[in-house]
Amino acid sequence: EAGVVQSPRYKIIEKKQPVAFWCNPISGHNTLYWYRQNLGQGPELLIRYENEEAVDDSQLPKDRFSAERLKGVDSTLKIQPAELGDSAVYLCASSLGRGGSQETQYFGPGTRLLVL
Amino acid sequence: GENVEQHPSTLSVQEGDSAVIKCTYSDSASNYFPWYKQELGKGPQLIIDIRSNVGEKKDQRIAVTLNKTAKHFSLHITETQPEDSAVYFCAARRSNFGNEKLTFGTGTRLTIIP
């Protein structure tokens, strides 16, 4: 079974430029998460989708960050404009759904962003 | 909200010895506690998890214990091997349909000395 796929794996941009990350979750997984992981820290949730609905975006900096999951499968996370403090690893995870073992989250390899 | 503290931040053990990593959580309603292993350049990988209706779970060389009263849980790795070297994260979550946020600890860098 293919895991969570993310692209690009690495991105270097100058501050004030836009950047986008793409995620393809495990087939059949209804729940999709975007996390940000700063150096030396654990992942922190940015947004959670149930199918195409964003059900928890309380930690998403909405002035510059946006996300979409139009058909309830792939998702895109965008930053515009990027700031120096946005340098981090952006992780996508997915789970089957709600209840018991269906809530187990599987992570992709992440996109490592460096803002210069 | 939930707060998860993890100790130690770094841990070095001789190959073959045991390693123990401890976490505490603040939200008494949390009922799901996974452990993730993250190797360099990769995403976190689930290695074991435990739910609040059990006190211990074991999978080969890995075990997790949970003390709900004290609100702490621990990861135990026995007979450590070089491939166990990685960063380990604990996490906690309250699964009550509508609040499934997973809160992670700050990680433990485990180094196995050959």
Interface residues (C-beta under 8 A of the other chain):
Chain A: V4 Y33 G40 Q41 G42 P43 E44 L45 R48 V55 D56 L91 A93 R98 G99 E103 T104 Q105 Y106 F107 G108 P109 G110
Chain B: V4 Q6 Y32 P34 Y36 G41 K42 G43 P44 Q45 L46 D49 F89 A91 R93 S95 F97 G98 E100 K101 L102 F104 G105 T106 G107
